[in-house]
């Protein structure tokens, strides 16, 4: 089995910072693209940032210049450094991992989410 566990969420004032972590464990041969999504109250889940296996990154416009996604392949972990947080960043943040397992099996997995609340 594969487990995806997020951590690092919490309550922070506007302008503050948080660093989210997502650790992937289990029957993994290779971690491919990893993503951070978020879902605010009454909103659809949106893609926040993605990082490919070789390190290339993409961001949604609303977080460019404030958020940084990174990964540590040796630890099968992806991070989301969030700076200059705004109340509109308040959401449950979900980690999504594309995984190559044995026998060339490609699957994707979701974490349970971690709450980020930014107060004004």
N, C-alpha and C positions, 0 to 999 in steps of 0.2 A: 504494500500500500504506500501511497504518497501522502504526506501531510504538509500543509501550508499554514504557517502560523505567523500572524502579524503581532507586533507589539510597538509600544512607543506613543500611542495616542494619549490624549488627556485634555485638560482644560488650560487654556492659555489666553492671555490678553492680546488684543489687537496689537500688531507690531512685533509680537514675540515669535519664537521659533520652536519647532518640534522636529524630531528625527524619527521616522518610522522605520521599522525593520520587518523583513519578511524572510523567514527561514523555511527552506524546503528540505524535507527529509524523506527517506524511504527508498523505494526501488527506482533509483534514478541512474540513467546512463549519462545523459547530458541535459542540462538546462538550456533551453533556447530563449526566445523572447520572454521577458518578464514585464509585467505592467502593474501600474497602480490605477485603480478606479476609485470613484467616490460617489456616494449617493446622499444628497442632502434631504431634509424633511420635505416630503411631497414632491420630490424630483426624481427623474430617471437617473439611472446609473450612467456616469460619464467617464470616459477615459481621460486620465490626468497626465500620465507619463508612461513611456515605454522605453525599454533598453534591450537591444539585441545582444546576442551572445558575444559579439566582438566589441561591444561597447557603444555603438551608435545610439543616440537618444532622440526622442521626440516628445513634445509637450503640447498640451492644449494652450491656446493663446492666453487664457486668463491667469496662468501660473508662470509663464515665461519670465525669466529674470528673477523669480522668487524661489522656485522649487528646483531641486537638482536630484535626479535619479542616478543611482550608481549601483554597482554590484561587486560582490566578492565571490568569484567563481569557486575558489578553494573552499569556501564555507557554504556554498549554495544559498547565498543570501543576497537580497536586493534591499536597497535603502531609498528612502525619500526624505531628503533634507528640505524642510519647509521653513522659509524665512519670511519676514514681513507679513505675517499672517493677518488675514482680514476676516471679519465675521462671515462673509459669504463663503469662506473656506470650510465652514462648519459642515461636517458630513461624517458618515461612516466610510472609512477608507478600506478598500479591499485589495488584496494582492492576488494577481493572476499569473500563473506560471504555465508555460508550454514546455512539456517534458518529453524527452526521448527515452523510452524504456528499452528493455531488452527486446531483441528480435525486430528492431526497427519500429516499434509501436510508439506512435505519437499521441499523446493525450494532453488535456489541459485541466488545471486544477484551480480551485478558488479557496482562499482563506476565509475565515469566519468574520473578518472585519474588525477594525479598531476605531473607536469613536474619537473624533477630533472636534473639540468645541472651542471656538474663538469668541471671546466676549468683547463687547465694544467699550 
